[in-house]
Amino acid sequence: MLPPVRRSPYVIRAVPIEANLTKEDNIISNWKYMFRRYLLEINHNMVFAVQYEIDFFDHYMTWKTRGNSNDCDIFLMRHMETYKGGPLAQWECGLKNEGTDQLLQMRKLQRRYCLKILLSDVNIMKSDVENLIDQYQMMSNNDRRKLYQDAVIKIGSRLAAFGP
């Protein structure tokens, strides 16, 4: 659904959605609207082309998910990593279909991208991260397990503080 449009300082009205639009058409309409708004904000010269000339479509991907809304950052990174500008029909990013295998793959990619970001040369805390890695590798398995359990408890309490 399109974001609310402020008509006056006191009334917020949602932009009406045409009843004859399918869910996919509505999503594409929202993408087009938000993209056009972004182009307007940066004064880009393609605003009118987006509004009147360019057709948007939702490309079907075999790895598309319905139940995983948490890993959109991982999907984005993988898409940027693998898409080289060719035809979409021939694009294969290597992601598995939705299911347990894909969840395991997401966790692996999450660790990989996190490590690349933390150990990047532009990270001003890179040396601190490397020192922590060295300290972790010197720990015994029992100490590592205890550290992991403490982290799980700490993360759980932080999440609980924000509510459901």
TAKA-V288933 format. One record per residue. N is the residue number from 1. RES is the residue in one letter. PSI is psi in radians with two decimals (999 if undefined). Layout:
BEGIN
((N	RES	PSI) (N	RES	PSI))
END
This chain:
BEGIN
((1	M	2.49) (2	L	2.64) (3	P	2.74) (4	P	2.55) (5	V	2.23) (6	R	2.00) (7	R	-0.49) (8	S	2.97) (9	P	-0.26) (10	Y	-0.28) (11	V	2.26) (12	I	2.20) (13	R	2.31) (14	A	2.48) (15	V	2.24) (16	P	2.49) (17	I	2.30) (18	E	2.36) (19	A	-0.43) (20	N	0.00) (21	L	2.39) (22	T	2.97) (23	K	-0.75) (24	E	-0.75) (25	D	-0.66) (26	N	-0.73) (27	I	-0.79) (28	I	-0.70) (29	S	-0.72) (30	N	-0.75) (31	W	-0.82) (32	K	-0.75) (33	Y	-0.84) (34	M	-0.68) (35	F	-0.74) (36	R	-0.73) (37	R	-0.74) (38	Y	-0.81) (39	L	-0.64) (40	L	-0.73) (41	E	-0.61) (42	I	0.16) (43	N	0.81) (44	H	2.55) (45	N	-0.07) (46	M	0.20) (47	V	-0.83) (48	F	-0.54) (49	A	-0.71) (50	V	-0.67) (51	Q	-0.69) (52	Y	-0.43) (53	E	-0.57) (54	I	2.27) (55	D	2.31) (56	F	2.59) (57	F	2.71) (58	D	1.86) (59	H	2.27) (60	Y	2.23) (61	M	2.39) (62	T	-0.42) (63	W	0.13) (64	K	2.50) (65	T	2.75) (66	R	-0.59) (67	G	-0.07) (68	N	1.66) (69	S	0.06) (70	N	-0.42) (71	D	0.47) (72	C	-0.56) (73	D	-0.64) (74	I	-0.73) (75	F	-0.78) (76	L	-0.83) (77	M	-0.73) (78	R	-0.70) (79	H	-0.75) (80	M	-0.56) (81	E	-0.60) (82	T	-0.42) (83	Y	2.15) (84	K	0.22) (85	G	0.09) (86	G	-3.04) (87	P	2.40) (88	L	-0.55) (89	A	-0.45) (90	Q	-0.03) (91	W	2.20) (92	E	2.03) (93	C	-0.04) (94	G	0.09) (95	L	2.48) (96	K	2.86) (97	N	2.79) (98	E	2.31) (99	G	-2.90) (100	T	-0.72) (101	D	-0.70) (102	Q	-0.68) (103	L	-0.74) (104	L	-0.69) (105	Q	-0.68) (106	M	-0.74) (107	R	-0.72) (108	K	-0.78) (109	L	-0.64) (110	Q	-0.79) (111	R	-0.73) (112	R	-0.85) (113	Y	-0.66) (114	C	-0.77) (115	L	-0.73) (116	K	-0.69) (117	I	-0.82) (118	L	-0.60) (119	L	0.25) (120	S	2.59) (121	D	-0.40) (122	V	-0.17) (123	N	2.02) (124	I	-0.24) (125	M	0.27) (126	K	-0.78) (127	S	-0.64) (128	D	-0.72) (129	V	-0.77) (130	E	-0.69) (131	N	-0.73) (132	L	-0.65) (133	I	-0.78) (134	D	-0.75) (135	Q	-0.72) (136	Y	-0.73) (137	Q	-0.41) (138	M	-0.20) (139	M	2.68) (140	S	2.88) (141	N	-0.64) (142	N	-0.73) (143	D	-0.66) (144	R	-0.77) (145	R	-0.75) (146	K	-0.75) (147	L	-0.75) (148	Y	-0.81) (149	Q	-0.72) (150	D	-0.69) (151	A	-0.72) (152	V	-0.75) (153	I	-0.77) (154	K	-0.75) (155	I	-0.74) (156	G	-0.73) (157	S	-0.62) (158	R	-0.74) (159	L	-0.67) (160	A	-0.53) (161	A	-0.46) (162	F	-0.12) (163	G	-3.12) (164	P	999))
END
